[in-house]
Amino acid sequence: MIDVDLSGRTVLVTGSARGLGRAMAVACAAKGASVAIHYNTSEDAAEAAAEEARDAAPSLDGATEGTASSVTRVQGDVTDPEEVAVLFERVEAELGPVDVLVNNVGAFAPTHWSEIDYETWRDVFATNVDATYLCSKRALPAMREQGYGRIVNIGYASADRGLVSPKNFPYFAAKASVLMFTRMLAADTSDDGITVNAISPYVIENSEEFPETLPRDRPAAFEDLIQALYFFLDPGSDYVSGENVEVDGGWLPERV
């Protein structure tokens, strides 16, 4: 278990009302970070996630429970530039500048590409690529000013190695773009005290579909991906940037 101290850091995980995003946000709260739980439409789930994060936060001044002041909920469509601006303004007002940004939002369309309409196609690219761009761009000025920042993007295993799948065509194409964006942004911030990396799972514990066979006979647990996140947030990893850690159990597809 990587033991990272995030005390004094502000963390924003997009799409953290449920699933992996929620698990990562709670994990950061458990390490002492002030955490913004982001949602777009899932308000009730976001409030439950915020309560879980508050409970996970270390006690302060001898208190037996975590501090509610270290966790807030923020709503917004991260594919909309104006809503992203408002979202960040609220986080900054309540918790301070974002030190750690996890770009987790990303729609999935497990349908043959010929059956996907243009609206769905655009939604997959908007939530995966546009949201990563918009949130990263908004977070960078404060990160550059303070000389510290961590951006972690969620990719997909083998997406940058020519993964072929007519069933998940837009998703894999979008995730390949996210991984290229990760490398380019890492190069652009190499002198700013900022690292930009990616975590790429294959099948995770809450996936909608499971293949007949899985590496190591199980999907990736949220904890598996959280360990990769902790690695990127560890101060000893400040020379690691532009990297993509595949948390896939050794999966290497020829075609899916």
C-alpha positions as CSV (number, residue, x, y, z in Angstrom):
1,M,0.0,0.0,0.0
2,I,1.4,3.4,-1.0
3,D,1.2,5.8,1.9
4,V,0.8,9.2,0.4
5,D,0.0,12.3,2.5
6,L,-2.4,14.8,0.7
7,S,-2.9,17.1,3.6
8,G,-3.2,20.7,2.4
9,R,-4.0,19.6,-1.2
10,T,-7.3,20.3,-3.0
11,V,-8.5,17.5,-5.2
12,L,-11.2,17.6,-7.9
13,V,-12.3,14.3,-9.4
14,T,-14.7,14.7,-12.3
15,G,-17.7,12.3,-12.3
16,S,-17.1,11.4,-8.7
17,A,-20.7,10.7,-7.6
18,R,-20.4,7.0,-8.5
19,G,-18.0,4.3,-9.5
20,L,-14.3,4.7,-9.9
21,G,-14.5,8.5,-9.6
22,R,-16.2,8.2,-6.2
23,A,-13.7,5.6,-5.0
24,M,-10.8,7.9,-6.0
25,A,-12.3,10.9,-4.4
26,V,-12.9,9.1,-1.1
27,A,-9.4,7.6,-1.2
28,C,-7.9,11.1,-1.5
29,A,-10.1,12.4,1.4
30,A,-8.7,9.5,3.4
31,K,-5.2,10.8,2.8
32,G,-6.1,14.2,4.1
33,A,-7.0,16.1,1.0
34,S,-9.8,18.6,0.6
35,V,-12.1,17.0,-2.0
36,A,-14.6,18.3,-4.5
37,I,-17.2,15.7,-5.4
38,H,-18.3,16.6,-9.0
39,Y,-21.6,15.6,-10.6
40,N,-23.8,16.7,-13.5
41,T,-27.2,15.1,-12.8
42,S,-26.7,12.6,-10.0
43,E,-27.2,15.0,-7.1
44,D,-28.4,12.3,-4.6
45,A,-25.4,10.0,-5.4
46,A,-23.1,13.0,-5.1
47,E,-24.3,13.8,-1.6
48,A,-23.8,10.2,-0.6
49,A,-20.3,10.3,-2.0
50,A,-19.6,13.5,-0.1
51,E,-20.8,11.9,3.1
52,E,-18.5,8.9,2.5
53,A,-15.6,11.2,1.8
54,R,-16.3,13.2,5.0
55,D,-16.4,9.9,7.0
56,A,-13.1,8.8,5.5
57,A,-11.3,12.1,6.2
58,P,-8.8,12.0,9.1
59,S,-10.0,13.4,12.4
60,L,-8.9,16.8,13.4
61,D,-8.3,18.2,16.9
62,G,-9.2,14.9,18.5
63,A,-12.6,14.7,16.7
64,T,-13.9,11.2,16.1
65,E,-15.2,12.0,12.6
66,G,-13.8,13.6,9.5
67,T,-14.2,17.3,8.9
68,A,-17.2,18.2,6.7
69,S,-15.4,21.5,5.8
70,S,-12.9,19.5,3.7
71,V,-15.5,18.1,1.3
72,T,-17.9,19.9,-1.0
73,R,-20.2,19.0,-3.9
74,V,-20.0,20.9,-7.3
75,Q,-22.3,20.5,-10.2
76,G,-21.6,21.2,-13.8
77,D,-21.4,19.9,-17.4
78,V,-17.7,19.5,-17.9
79,T,-18.2,19.6,-21.7
80,D,-19.4,23.2,-21.4
81,P,-16.7,25.9,-21.1
82,E,-18.9,28.3,-19.1
83,E,-20.0,25.6,-16.7
84,V,-16.4,24.4,-16.2
85,A,-15.4,28.0,-15.3
86,V,-18.2,28.3,-12.7
87,L,-17.4,24.8,-11.3
88,F,-13.8,25.7,-10.7
89,E,-14.7,29.1,-9.3
90,R,-16.8,27.4,-6.7
91,V,-14.1,24.9,-5.8
92,E,-11.6,27.7,-5.4
93,A,-13.9,29.7,-3.3
94,E,-14.7,26.8,-0.9
95,L,-11.5,24.7,-0.9
96,G,-8.8,26.7,-2.6
97,P,-7.0,26.3,-6.0
98,V,-7.1,22.8,-7.4
99,D,-3.8,21.0,-6.8
100,V,-4.9,17.6,-8.1
101,L,-7.3,17.1,-11.1
102,V,-8.5,13.7,-12.0
103,N,-10.3,13.7,-15.4
104,N,-12.5,10.7,-14.9
105,V,-15.7,11.6,-16.8
106,G,-16.1,9.7,-20.1
107,A,-19.2,8.2,-21.8
108,F,-19.1,4.7,-23.2
109,A,-21.0,3.4,-26.2
110,P,-20.7,-0.4,-26.6
111,T,-22.5,-0.6,-29.9
112,H,-21.2,-1.3,-33.5
113,W,-20.1,2.0,-34.9
114,S,-22.5,1.8,-37.8
115,E,-25.4,1.9,-35.4
116,I,-24.2,4.9,-33.4
117,D,-25.9,8.2,-34.3
118,Y,-23.9,11.4,-34.5
119,E,-25.2,12.7,-31.2
120,T,-23.8,9.6,-29.4
121,W,-20.6,9.9,-31.3
122,R,-20.1,13.5,-30.2
123,D,-21.1,12.7,-26.6
124,V,-18.4,10.1,-26.4
125,F,-15.7,12.5,-27.7
126,A,-17.1,15.4,-25.7
127,T,-17.1,13.7,-22.3
128,N,-13.8,11.9,-22.8
129,V,-11.7,14.4,-24.8
130,D,-13.3,17.9,-24.6
131,A,-13.9,17.6,-20.8
132,T,-10.3,16.5,-20.3
133,Y,-9.1,19.5,-22.3
134,L,-11.5,22.1,-20.7
135,C,-10.8,21.0,-17.1
136,S,-7.1,20.8,-17.6
137,K,-6.9,24.2,-19.2
138,R,-8.9,25.8,-16.4
139,A,-6.7,24.1,-13.7
140,L,-3.3,25.0,-15.2
141,P,-3.0,28.7,-14.4
142,A,-3.2,28.2,-10.7
143,M,-1.0,25.1,-10.8
144,R,1.6,27.1,-12.8
145,E,1.4,30.0,-10.4
146,Q,2.1,27.9,-7.3
147,G,4.6,25.7,-9.1
148,Y,2.8,22.5,-8.3
149,G,0.1,20.4,-9.9
150,R,-1.0,16.9,-10.6
151,I,-3.3,16.0,-13.5
152,V,-4.3,12.3,-13.9
153,N,-6.4,11.3,-16.9
154,I,-8.4,8.1,-17.2
155,G,-7.6,6.2,-20.4
156,Y,-8.2,2.7,-21.6
157,A,-5.8,-0.3,-21.8
158,S,-4.1,-0.7,-25.2
159,A,-6.0,2.3,-26.6
160,D,-2.6,3.9,-27.6
161,R,-1.4,0.7,-29.3
162,G,-3.9,0.5,-32.2
163,L,-6.7,-1.3,-30.4
164,V,-9.3,-2.4,-32.9
165,S,-13.0,-2.8,-32.1
166,P,-15.9,-1.9,-34.4
167,K,-18.2,-2.3,-31.3
168,N,-16.4,0.3,-29.2
169,F,-14.9,2.4,-32.0
170,P,-15.7,6.0,-30.7
171,Y,-14.6,5.1,-27.2
172,F,-11.3,3.7,-28.2
173,A,-10.6,6.5,-30.6
174,A,-11.5,9.0,-27.8
175,K,-9.3,7.3,-25.3
176,A,-6.4,7.3,-27.7
177,S,-6.8,11.0,-28.0
178,V,-6.8,11.4,-24.2
179,L,-3.5,9.5,-24.0
180,M,-1.9,11.7,-26.7
181,F,-3.2,14.8,-25.0
182,T,-1.6,13.5,-21.8
183,R,1.8,13.2,-23.4
184,M,1.6,16.6,-25.1
185,L,0.5,18.4,-21.9
186,A,3.2,16.7,-19.9
187,A,5.8,18.1,-22.3
188,D,4.3,21.6,-22.2
189,T,4.4,21.6,-18.4
190,S,7.7,20.0,-17.8
191,D,9.3,23.1,-16.3
192,D,6.3,24.1,-14.2
193,G,6.3,21.7,-11.3
194,I,3.3,19.9,-12.8
195,T,3.0,16.2,-13.8
196,V,0.4,14.9,-16.3
197,N,-0.2,11.1,-16.4
198,A,-2.8,8.6,-17.3
199,I,-4.3,5.4,-15.7
200,S,-5.7,3.0,-18.2
201,P,-7.9,0.1,-16.9
202,Y,-9.3,-2.8,-18.9
203,V,-12.4,-4.2,-17.2
204,I,-13.1,-2.8,-13.7
205,E,-15.4,-4.1,-11.0
206,N,-18.4,-2.0,-12.0
207,S,-18.1,-2.5,-15.8
208,E,-21.4,-3.0,-17.6
209,E,-20.1,-6.1,-19.5
210,F,-17.6,-8.8,-18.6
211,P,-15.8,-10.9,-21.1
212,E,-15.8,-14.7,-20.8
213,T,-12.1,-14.7,-19.6
214,L,-10.4,-12.1,-17.5
215,P,-6.7,-11.6,-16.7
216,R,-5.9,-13.1,-13.3
217,D,-9.5,-14.3,-13.3
218,R,-11.0,-11.0,-12.0
219,P,-11.7,-7.5,-13.1
220,A,-9.6,-4.6,-11.7
221,A,-10.8,-3.5,-8.3
222,F,-11.1,0.2,-7.6
223,E,-8.3,-0.3,-5.1
224,D,-6.0,-1.4,-8.0
225,L,-6.5,1.9,-9.7
226,I,-6.3,3.9,-6.6
227,Q,-2.8,2.5,-6.0
228,A,-1.7,3.8,-9.4
229,L,-3.3,7.2,-8.5
230,Y,-1.4,7.3,-5.2
231,F,1.8,6.6,-7.1
232,F,1.4,9.6,-9.3
233,L,0.5,11.8,-6.3
234,D,3.5,10.6,-4.2
235,P,6.1,13.4,-3.9
236,G,8.7,10.8,-5.0
237,S,7.1,10.5,-8.4
238,D,7.6,14.1,-9.3
239,Y,9.9,13.2,-12.2
240,V,7.3,10.9,-13.7
241,S,5.2,12.7,-16.3
242,G,3.6,11.9,-19.6
243,E,3.3,8.2,-18.6
244,N,0.4,5.8,-18.9
245,V,0.0,3.0,-16.3
246,E,-2.1,0.2,-17.6
247,V,-4.0,-1.5,-14.8
248,D,-5.2,-4.4,-16.8
249,G,-3.8,-7.6,-15.2
250,G,-1.5,-8.1,-18.2
251,W,-4.2,-8.0,-20.9
252,L,-2.9,-7.8,-24.4
253,P,-5.6,-8.0,-27.0
254,E,-5.1,-8.7,-30.7
255,R,-8.7,-7.7,-31.5
256,V,-11.7,-7.2,-29.4
